[in-house]
Amino acid sequence: MSTYNEQMQKNADRFISETGYTVFTAKEVASWAIKNNLWAPHSDLLVRQCADDFAKALREQYITDGQGRRVRQKHVALVEQGEKQIPMWADIKTASCDHMKRAFRLRRN
């Protein structure tokens, strides 16, 4: 049984053989492999990428308060679950006082 890297190398060799390319980018090989169903992302990778995109978008969401100030609408706080700290998001309009204290403490550090 071949390793993941060996499978990738064989697919790159197949790309060269089938396309005739002698010089190519990794992106070209990747597009070809995906189009030919030789590679697919793990679902965990998709979830991680999507979560990262959401986190970036949430950090950039602002509202204007009653005094005309620009205020972040979504805030992240680290919440302990067992031995791990999990980032949990909340809207400033509905977040608990404890969540906001944790979020502000995290931002200050």
TIMI-2910 file (N, C-alpha, C, CB; in pm, 1 decimal, decimal comma, always signed):
<rs>
+----------+----------+----------+----------+----------+----------+----------+----------+----------+----------+----------+----------+------+
!      n_x !      n_y !      n_z !     ca_x !     ca_y !     ca_z !      c_x !      c_y !      c_z !     cb_x !     cb_y !     cb_z ! resn !
+----------+----------+----------+----------+----------+----------+----------+----------+----------+----------+----------+----------+------+
!    +84,3 !   -118,1 !     +0,0 !     +0,0 !     +0,0 !     +0,0 !    +88,8 !   +124,4 !     +0,0 !    -95,9 !     -0,2 !   +122,2 !  Met !
!    +58,7 !   +216,6 !    -90,4 !   +142,9 !   +335,2 !   -100,2 !    +95,4 !   +444,4 !     -3,8 !   +143,6 !   +388,1 !   -244,2 !  Ser !
!   +189,2 !   +529,0 !    +31,5 !   +157,0 !   +640,3 !   +121,4 !    +85,6 !   +749,9 !    +42,3 !   +286,0 !   +696,5 !   +189,6 !  Thr !
!    +31,6 !   +844,3 !   +115,0 !    -36,5 !   +956,9 !    +51,9 !    +57,9 !  +1030,5 !    -42,5 !    -91,3 !  +1053,2 !   +158,3 !  Tyr !
!   +180,0 !  +1057,6 !     +2,3 !   +277,5 !  +1127,4 !    -82,7 !   +309,1 !  +1047,9 !   -208,6 !   +406,4 !  +1154,3 !     -4,8 !  Asn !
!   +321,1 !   +916,7 !   -194,3 !   +348,4 !   +832,7 !   -311,6 !   +231,5 !   +836,9 !   -410,2 !   +376,1 !   +687,2 !   -268,4 !  Glu !
!   +109,4 !   +838,6 !   -358,9 !     -8,0 !   +850,5 !   -446,1 !     -6,9 !   +984,5 !   -519,7 !   -138,3 !   +835,6 !   -364,1 !  Gln !
!    +28,0 !  +1089,9 !   -447,9 !    +34,3 !  +1222,4 !   -510,2 !   +141,9 !  +1225,0 !   -619,4 !    +63,1 !  +1331,2 !   -403,5 !  Met !
!   +256,5 !  +1163,1 !   -592,1 !   +364,5 !  +1157,8 !   -690,1 !   +321,9 !  +1079,8 !   -814,7 !   +489,6 !  +1094,2 !   -628,0 !  Gln !
!   +251,3 !   +968,2 !   -795,4 !   +202,1 !   +889,6 !   -909,5 !   +102,1 !   +969,7 !   -991,3 !   +137,6 !   +758,5 !   -861,4 !  Lys !
!    +16,8 !  +1043,8 !   -922,6 !    -79,5 !  +1127,0 !   -994,8 !    -10,3 !  +1238,4 !  -1071,7 !   -181,2 !  +1186,4 !   -898,0 !  Asn !
!    +96,2 !  +1295,1 !  -1016,3 !   +172,7 !  +1397,3 !  -1087,9 !   +237,4 !  +1337,0 !  -1211,9 !   +280,3 !  +1459,6 !   -996,1 !  Ala !
!   +291,6 !  +1216,3 !  -1198,7 !   +349,4 !  +1148,1 !  -1315,0 !   +242,8 !  +1121,4 !  -1421,0 !   +415,8 !  +1015,8 !  -1272,4 !  Asp !
!   +124,7 !  +1083,1 !  -1376,2 !    +13,2 !  +1058,5 !  -1468,8 !    -25,9 !  +1188,6 !  -1539,1 !   -109,4 !   +998,8 !  -1393,3 !  Arg !
!    -27,0 !  +1299,3 !  -1464,1 !    -56,0 !  +1431,0 !  -1522,0 !    +41,5 !  +1461,9 !  -1634,6 !    -49,2 !  +1541,0 !  -1413,8 !  Phe !
!   +170,0 !  +1441,8 !  -1607,9 !   +273,3 !  +1468,4 !  -1708,1 !   +251,5 !  +1380,7 !  -1830,9 !   +414,1 !  +1444,2 !  -1649,3 !  Ile !
!   +224,4 !  +1253,4 !  -1806,5 !   +203,9 !  +1158,1 !  -1915,1 !    +82,0 !  +1193,6 !  -2000,0 !   +188,6 !  +1017,8 !  -1859,0 !  Ser !
!    -28,7 !  +1227,7 !  -1933,9 !   -153,4 !  +1252,6 !  -2006,1 !   -159,6 !  +1389,5 !  -2072,1 !   -269,1 !  +1238,0 !  -1912,9 !  Glu !
!    -94,3 !  +1490,2 !  -2012,3 !   -103,6 !  +1625,6 !  -2067,5 !    +14,8 !  +1661,1 !  -2156,7 !   -113,9 !  +1726,2 !  -1955,3 !  Thr !
!   +126,9 !  +1592,7 !  -2138,3 !   +246,7 !  +1625,4 !  -2214,3 !   +321,8 !  +1744,9 !  -2158,8 !   +210,6 !  +1651,4 !  -2356,6 !  Gly !
!   +274,7 !  +1800,5 !  -2047,1 !   +343,0 !  +1914,4 !  -1985,6 !   +478,0 !  +1868,1 !  -1930,4 !   +255,7 !  +1977,7 !  -1872,6 !  Tyr !
!   +578,7 !  +1949,5 !  -1950,1 !   +708,5 !  +1921,7 !  -1889,2 !   +738,4 !  +2023,2 !  -1779,2 !   +819,9 !  +1923,6 !  -1995,6 !  Thr !
!   +671,3 !  +2135,9 !  -1785,4 !   +681,3 !  +2239,9 !  -1683,1 !   +539,1 !  +2275,2 !  -1644,5 !   +761,5 !  +2366,9 !  -1734,1 !  Val !
!   +512,0 !  +2280,8 !  -1514,5 !   +374,9 !  +2302,4 !  -1469,4 !   +375,0 !  +2355,2 !  -1327,0 !   +292,8 !  +2172,3 !  -1478,6 !  Phe !
!   +262,7 !  +2408,1 !  -1286,6 !   +247,3 !  +2453,8 !  -1148,6 !   +173,4 !  +2346,9 !  -1068,1 !   +171,1 !  +2589,9 !  -1143,0 !  Thr !
!   +189,7 !  +2351,8 !   -938,2 !   +116,4 !  +2260,1 !   -851,2 !    -33,7 !  +2284,3 !   -864,5 !   +161,1 !  +2276,8 !   -704,1 !  Ala !
!    -71,5 !  +2409,5 !   -889,3 !   -213,3 !  +2442,2 !   -906,1 !   -270,3 !  +2374,9 !  -1030,9 !   -232,7 !  +2594,7 !   -914,5 !  Lys !
!   -191,9 !  +2368,2 !  -1137,6 !   -236,9 !  +2299,8 !  -1259,6 !   -257,9 !  +2151,3 !  -1233,7 !   -135,2 !  +2319,6 !  -1373,5 !  Glu !
!   -164,9 !  +2089,5 !  -1163,2 !   -178,8 !  +1947,2 !  -1130,2 !   -300,9 !  +1926,4 !  -1040,8 !    -50,5 !  +1893,8 !  -1060,2 !  Val !
!   -319,5 !  +2015,0 !   -944,2 !   -432,1 !  +2003,1 !   -852,5 !   -564,5 !  +2014,5 !   -927,0 !   -423,6 !  +2109,8 !   -743,4 !  Ala !
!   -576,9 !  +2111,8 !  -1014,9 !   -700,4 !  +2128,3 !  -1092,7 !   -728,5 !  +2005,3 !  -1176,7 !   -691,5 !  +2252,0 !  -1182,7 !  Ser !
!   -624,9 !  +1952,7 !  -1239,3 !   -639,0 !  +1833,0 !  -1321,5 !   -681,0 !  +1713,4 !  -1235,9 !   -507,4 !  +1802,6 !  -1395,0 !  Trp !
!   -618,8 !  +1696,1 !  -1121,1 !   -649,6 !  +1581,9 !  -1034,5 !   -792,5 !  +1589,7 !   -982,4 !   -551,3 !  +1575,7 !   -916,9 !  Ala !
!   -837,1 !  +1707,8 !   -945,1 !   -973,7 !  +1722,8 !   -896,0 !  -1073,4 !  +1695,6 !  -1008,4 !   -995,4 !  +1864,1 !   -837,8 !  Ile !
!  -1046,2 !  +1751,6 !  -1126,1 !  -1135,6 !  +1733,0 !  -1240,9 !  -1146,4 !  +1584,8 !  -1279,4 !  -1085,5 !  +1815,5 !  -1361,3 !  Lys !
!  -1038,7 !  +1510,0 !  -1260,2 !  -1036,1 !  +1368,3 !  -1296,1 !  -1068,2 !  +1276,0 !  -1177,7 !   -900,3 !  +1332,9 !  -1352,6 !  Asn !
!  -1121,5 !  +1333,2 !  -1070,8 !  -1161,0 !  +1256,6 !   -951,0 !  -1047,2 !  +1174,2 !   -891,7 !  -1275,9 !  +1164,6 !   -984,6 !  Asn !
!   -926,5 !  +1228,1 !   -897,6 !   -811,3 !  +1160,9 !   -838,7 !   -777,7 !  +1215,9 !   -700,8 !   -691,2 !  +1174,0 !   -929,8 !  Leu !
!   -840,9 !  +1326,1 !   -664,9 !   -817,2 !  +1387,2 !   -534,4 !   -943,4 !  +1458,9 !   -491,0 !   -696,4 !  +1485,1 !   -538,6 !  Trp !
!   -975,0 !  +1447,7 !   -363,5 !  -1086,9 !  +1521,2 !   -304,3 !  -1045,8 !  +1560,0 !   -163,3 !  -1219,8 !  +1435,9 !   -304,1 !  Ala !
!  -1089,0 !  +1676,2 !   -118,0 !  -1051,7 !  +1718,7 !    +16,9 !  -1123,8 !  +1635,5 !   +121,6 !  -1082,7 !  +1867,3 !    +37,0 !  Pro !
!  -1059,6 !  +1617,0 !   +235,4 !  -1124,7 !  +1552,4 !   +348,7 !  -1231,0 !  +1647,1 !   +401,3 !  -1021,9 !  +1514,7 !   +460,5 !  His !
!  -1340,9 !  +1592,7 !   +447,8 !  -1450,0 !  +1678,5 !   +495,0 !  -1403,0 !  +1768,2 !   +609,4 !  -1569,8 !  +1593,1 !   +540,4 !  Ser !
!  -1311,9 !  +1720,8 !   +693,5 !  -1260,7 !  +1802,4 !   +802,9 !  -1189,2 !  +1926,4 !   +750,0 !  -1166,1 !  +1720,4 !   +890,6 !  Asp !
!  -1118,9 !  +1911,3 !   +639,9 !  -1049,3 !  +2024,4 !   +578,4 !  -1149,4 !  +2128,3 !   +530,3 !   -961,2 !  +1977,1 !   +461,4 !  Leu !
!  -1258,5 !  +2083,4 !   +470,9 !  -1362,0 !  +2175,9 !   +424,3 !  -1425,5 !  +2250,0 !   +541,1 !  -1469,4 !  +2100,8 !   +345,1 !  Leu !
!  -1455,2 !  +2178,3 !   +647,5 !  -1516,1 !  +2240,0 !   +765,1 !  -1420,2 !  +2341,8 !   +826,3 !  -1554,7 !  +2132,6 !   +869,3 !  Val !
!  -1292,0 !  +2305,6 !   +837,9 !  -1192,6 !  +2397,5 !   +893,2 !  -1180,7 !  +2524,7 !   +810,0 !  -1057,0 !  +2328,9 !   +902,4 !  Arg !
!  -1176,0 !  +2508,8 !   +677,1 !  -1165,9 !  +2624,9 !   +588,3 !  -1289,5 !  +2713,1 !   +600,8 !  -1147,4 !  +2579,9 !   +442,2 !  Gln !
!  -1406,3 !  +2651,1 !   +602,9 !  -1530,4 !  +2726,9 !   +615,9 !  -1534,7 !  +2800,0 !   +750,2 !  -1652,4 !  +2633,5 !   +601,6 !  Cys !
!  -1494,7 !  +2732,3 !   +857,3 !  -1492,7 !  +2794,8 !   +990,0 !  -1396,9 !  +2913,2 !   +993,2 !  -1453,1 !  +2692,3 !  +1097,2 !  Ala !
!  -1280,9 !  +2899,2 !   +930,6 !  -1185,4 !  +3009,8 !   +923,6 !  -1245,1 !  +3128,7 !   +848,1 !  -1055,1 !  +2963,9 !   +855,8 !  Asp !
!  -1316,8 !  +3099,0 !   +738,3 !  -1380,1 !  +3205,7 !   +661,0 !  -1487,9 !  +3276,3 !   +743,9 !  -1441,1 !  +3149,0 !   +531,3 !  Asp !
!  -1567,5 !  +3197,1 !   +818,2 !  -1668,9 !  +3257,3 !   +904,0 !  -1604,2 !  +3344,3 !  +1011,9 !  -1755,7 !  +3148,2 !   +968,6 !  Phe !
!  -1499,9 !  +3294,5 !  +1076,3 !  -1433,7 !  +3370,3 !  +1182,1 !  -1381,1 !  +3502,9 !  +1128,9 !  -1319,3 !  +3288,7 !  +1243,1 !  Ala !
!  -1321,6 !  +3500,5 !  +1010,4 !  -1270,6 !  +3624,5 !   +950,2 !  -1384,9 !  +3721,4 !   +924,0 !  -1195,0 !  +3594,7 !   +818,8 !  Lys !
!  -1494,1 !  +3671,7 !   +869,1 !  -1609,0 !  +3757,6 !   +839,1 !  -1670,7 !  +3813,7 !   +967,2 !  -1715,0 !  +3679,4 !   +759,6 !  Ala !
!  -1681,9 !  +3730,5 !  +1070,4 !  -1742,2 !  +3775,3 !  +1195,5 !  -1658,0 !  +3882,5 !  +1263,4 !  -1761,5 !  +3657,7 !  +1289,6 !  Leu !
!  -1525,1 !  +3870,4 !  +1254,2 !  -1436,5 !  +3971,1 !  +1313,7 !  -1452,8 !  +4107,5 !  +1247,0 !  -1291,0 !  +3925,9 !  +1303,6 !  Arg !
!  -1499,1 !  +4106,8 !  +1122,2 !  -1508,8 !  +4230,7 !  +1045,8 !  -1651,3 !  +4287,5 !  +1042,0 !  -1459,9 !  +4207,3 !   +904,9 !  Glu !
!  -1743,5 !  +4230,7 !  +1120,5 !  -1881,7 !  +4279,1 !  +1120,4 !  -1898,9 !  +4386,8 !  +1227,4 !  -1981,1 !  +4162,2 !  +1144,3 !  Gln !
!  -1940,6 !  +4505,1 !  +1183,9 !  -1955,8 !  +4619,1 !  +1273,8 !  -2096,8 !  +4676,1 !  +1265,0 !  -1852,5 !  +4727,8 !  +1241,0 !  Tyr !
!  -2137,8 !  +4740,8 !  +1372,5 !  -2261,9 !  +4816,9 !  +1375,8 !  -2229,6 !  +4955,6 !  +1431,4 !  -2371,7 !  +4744,4 !  +1462,3 !  Ile !
!  -2323,8 !  +5046,6 !  +1420,5 !  -2306,5 !  +5179,3 !  +1478,6 !  -2394,5 !  +5188,3 !  +1601,5 !  -2341,1 !  +5292,1 !  +1376,2 !  Thr !
!  -2336,3 !  +5225,2 !  +1714,6 !  -2414,2 !  +5232,8 !  +1838,8 !  -2493,8 !  +5363,2 !  +1844,0 !  -2321,2 !  +5221,8 !  +1962,2 !  Asp !
!  -2569,3 !  +5381,2 !  +1949,5 !  -2654,8 !  +5498,0 !  +1965,3 !  -2580,7 !  +5630,6 !  +1966,4 !  -2731,9 !  +5485,4 !  +2090,1 !  Gly !
!  -2451,0 !  +5625,5 !  +1997,9 !  -2370,7 !  +5749,2 !  +2001,2 !  -2289,4 !  +5768,9 !  +1873,6 !  -2276,7 !  +5747,5 !  +2121,5 !  Gln !
!  -2319,2 !  +5685,1 !  +1772,5 !  -2251,6 !  +5699,8 !  +1643,6 !  -2115,6 !  +5635,1 !  +1634,9 !  -2237,4 !  +5841,9 !  +1612,2 !  Gly !
!  -2079,7 !  +5553,1 !  +1734,3 !  -1948,6 !  +5486,0 !  +1732,4 !  -1959,1 !  +5353,6 !  +1658,5 !  -1895,8 !  +5463,0 !  +1876,5 !  Arg !
!  -1851,1 !  +5318,1 !  +1591,5 !  -1841,7 !  +5190,9 !  +1521,4 !  -1801,7 !  +5083,8 !  +1622,9 !  -1739,1 !  +5198,5 !  +1402,8 !  Arg !
!  -1882,3 !  +4977,2 !  +1633,1 !  -1862,6 !  +4874,2 !  +1735,1 !  -1868,2 !  +4736,6 !  +1668,5 !  -1970,2 !  +4885,8 !  +1848,1 !  Val !
!  -1776,6 !  +4648,1 !  +1709,0 !  -1782,5 !  +4511,1 !  +1657,6 !  -1910,6 !  +4444,2 !  +1704,5 !  -1659,2 !  +4429,5 !  +1703,1 !  Arg !
!  -1977,1 !  +4375,6 !  +1612,0 !  -2104,1 !  +4312,2 !  +1646,3 !  -2085,4 !  +4172,1 !  +1702,9 !  -2193,4 !  +4306,3 !  +1524,4 !  Gln !
!  -1991,7 !  +4095,4 !  +1650,1 !  -1969,3 !  +3958,1 !  +1696,0 !  -1838,6 !  +3951,4 !  +1773,9 !  -1966,9 !  +3859,0 !  +1576,4 !  Lys !
!  -1841,8 !  +3876,3 !  +1883,5 !  -1723,8 !  +3866,4 !  +1970,4 !  -1695,7 !  +3720,7 !  +2003,1 !  -1743,9 !  +3947,8 !  +2100,5 !  His !
!  -1567,1 !  +3688,0 !  +2004,3 !  -1524,1 !  +3552,3 !  +2035,5 !  -1466,5 !  +3548,5 !  +2176,4 !  -1420,2 !  +3502,0 !  +1932,4 !  Val !
!  -1498,3 !  +3441,0 !  +2247,0 !  -1443,4 !  +3417,4 !  +2380,6 !  -1400,7 !  +3272,0 !  +2388,3 !  -1547,4 !  +3451,7 !  +2493,0 !  Ala !
!  -1295,3 !  +3245,6 !  +2462,6 !  -1251,2 !  +3107,4 !  +2481,5 !  -1327,9 !  +3046,2 !  +2598,0 !  -1097,6 !  +3100,3 !  +2506,9 !  Leu !
!  -1387,3 !  +2930,7 !  +2571,5 !  -1466,5 !  +2859,5 !  +2670,9 !  -1401,8 !  +2723,6 !  +2693,0 !  -1616,1 !  +2844,9 !  +2625,7 !  Val !
!  -1381,3 !  +2688,4 !  +2818,2 !  -1316,8 !  +2560,5 !  +2848,7 !  -1414,6 !  +2445,8 !  +2832,0 !  -1260,1 !  +2561,0 !  +2991,1 !  Glu !
!  -1370,0 !  +2345,6 !  +2757,3 !  -1443,9 !  +2220,4 !  +2742,6 !  -1344,5 !  +2108,2 !  +2769,0 !  -1510,7 !  +2207,1 !  +2599,2 !  Gln !
!  -1353,2 !  +2051,6 !  +2888,4 !  -1253,8 !  +1952,5 !  +2928,8 !  -1119,2 !  +2019,4 !  +2944,4 !  -1245,3 !  +1837,4 !  +2826,9 !  Gly !
!  -1021,0 !  +1967,7 !  +2873,6 !   -886,7 !  +2024,9 !  +2879,6 !   -860,9 !  +2124,0 !  +2766,7 !   -783,2 !  +1914,5 !  +2875,0 !  Glu !
!   -959,8 !  +2144,9 !  +2680,4 !   -943,7 !  +2234,3 !  +2566,0 !  -1013,7 !  +2367,6 !  +2589,1 !   -997,7 !  +2168,5 !  +2439,6 !  Lys !
!   -966,7 !  +2467,8 !  +2517,6 !  -1034,7 !  +2596,4 !  +2513,4 !  -1091,8 !  +2612,3 !  +2372,4 !   -937,2 !  +2715,3 !  +2550,6 !  Gln !
!  -1222,5 !  +2629,5 !  +2364,8 !  -1292,9 !  +2637,0 !  +2237,5 !  -1335,3 !  +2781,5 !  +2212,3 !  -1416,1 !  +2541,9 !  +2236,2 !  Ile !
!  -1306,3 !  +2836,3 !  +2093,0 !  -1353,2 !  +2971,5 !  +2062,6 !  -1503,3 !  +2969,1 !  +2032,7 !  -1274,8 !  +3031,1 !  +1942,5 !  Pro !
!  -1580,4 !  +3046,8 !  +2109,7 !  -1724,7 !  +3053,4 !  +2093,0 !  -1762,3 !  +3197,6 !  +2057,9 !  -1798,9 !  +3005,2 !  +2222,2 !  Met !
!  -1847,4 !  +3213,9 !  +1956,8 !  -1888,0 !  +3344,8 !  +1908,2 !  -2024,8 !  +3382,0 !  +1963,0 !  -1889,4 !  +3347,2 !  +1755,3 !  Trp !
!  -2048,6 !  +3510,8 !  +1979,9 !  -2179,4 !  +3561,0 !  +2021,8 !  -2198,6 !  +3702,4 !  +1967,7 !  -2193,1 !  +3559,0 !  +2176,8 !  Ala !
!  -2324,5 !  +3738,0 !  +1947,5 !  -2360,8 !  +3872,9 !  +1904,0 !  -2364,1 !  +3964,3 !  +2025,6 !  -2498,4 !  +3873,6 !  +1830,3 !  Asp !
!  -2311,8 !  +4083,6 !  +2010,5 !  -2303,7 !  +4176,7 !  +2123,5 !  -2442,2 !  +4208,2 !  +2180,3 !  -2234,3 !  +4306,5 !  +2080,2 !  Ile !
!  -2545,4 !  +4200,0 !  +2096,4 !  -2681,7 !  +4233,2 !  +2139,7 !  -2742,8 !  +4124,2 !  +2228,4 !  -2770,7 !  +4255,9 !  +2017,9 !  Lys !
!  -2692,9 !  +3999,5 !  +2216,0 !  -2754,2 !  +3888,9 !  +2290,0 !  -2656,2 !  +3813,5 !  +2379,1 !  -2817,1 !  +3792,9 !  +2193,7 !  Thr !
!  -2529,0 !  +3849,7 !  +2375,7 !  -2426,3 !  +3778,1 !  +2452,2 !  -2444,8 !  +3799,3 !  +2602,0 !  -2286,1 !  +3823,9 !  +2409,8 !  Ala !
!  -2407,4 !  +3698,8 !  +2676,7 !  -2411,5 !  +3712,2 !  +2822,7 !  -2299,2 !  +3805,0 !  +2868,2 !  -2399,4 !  +3573,1 !  +2892,1 !  Ser !
!  -2315,1 !  +3857,1 !  +2986,6 !  -2212,6 !  +3944,0 !  +3044,9 !  -2080,9 !  +3866,7 !  +3057,8 !  -2258,4 !  +3998,3 !  +3183,8 !  Cys !
!  -2089,1 !  +3741,2 !  +3100,3 !  -1969,8 !  +3658,1 !  +3116,0 !  -1898,4 !  +3639,9 !  +2982,1 !  -2007,2 !  +3521,3 !  +3175,4 !  Asp !
!  -1974,2 !  +3615,4 !  +2875,2 !  -1913,1 !  +3597,3 !  +2743,6 !  -1838,9 !  +3724,5 !  +2702,1 !  -2020,4 !  +3560,5 !  +2638,3 !  His !
!  -1901,5 !  +3838,5 !  +2721,2 !  -1838,8 !  +3963,8 !  +2679,6 !  -1714,7 !  +3994,0 !  +2763,1 !  -1938,5 !  +4079,2 !  +2690,3 !  Met !
!  -1718,7 !  +3964,1 !  +2892,8 !  -1599,0 !  +3983,9 !  +2976,3 !  -1484,3 !  +3898,4 !  +2924,7 !  -1628,7 !  +3949,7 !  +3124,5 !  Lys !
!  -1514,2 !  +3772,4 !  +2893,2 !  -1410,3 !  +3682,7 !  +2839,3 !  -1358,2 !  +3734,1 !  +2705,4 !  -1465,6 !  +3539,1 !  +2822,6 !  Arg !
!  -1448,9 !  +3780,5 !  +2619,9 !  -1409,6 !  +3830,2 !  +2488,1 !  -1319,1 !  +3952,5 !  +2500,4 !  -1533,6 !  +3864,5 !  +2404,8 !  Ala !
!  -1356,5 !  +4046,8 !  +2586,2 !  -1274,2 !  +4167,1 !  +2602,9 !  -1138,7 !  +4134,6 !  +2663,6 !  -1346,5 !  +4268,9 !  +2690,1 !  Phe !
!  -1137,4 !  +4040,3 !  +2758,0 !  -1011,1 !  +3997,6 !  +2819,7 !   -920,9 !  +3935,2 !  +2712,9 !  -1037,2 !  +3896,0 !  +2935,9 !  Arg !
!   -979,2 !  +3854,4 !  +2625,3 !   -903,3 !  +3790,0 !  +2518,0 !   -845,6 !  +3894,1 !  +2421,7 !   -992,5 !  +3690,5 !  +2441,5 !  Leu !
!   -924,6 !  +3993,2 !  +2386,0 !   -877,4 !  +4097,3 !  +2294,1 !   -766,0 !  +4181,0 !  +2355,6 !   -992,9 !  +4187,7 !  +2253,3 !  Arg !
!   -775,6 !  +4207,3 !  +2486,1 !   -670,8 !  +4287,1 !  +2551,4 !   -539,2 !  +4213,7 !  +2557,2 !   -713,0 !  +4325,7 !  +2691,5 !  Arg !
!   -545,6 !  +4082,2 !  +2571,3 !   -423,1 !  +4003,6 !  +2578,0 !   -369,5 !  +3980,6 !  +2438,2 !   -447,5 !  +3869,4 !  +2649,4 !  Asn !
+----------+----------+----------+----------+----------+----------+----------+----------+----------+----------+----------+----------+------+
</rs>
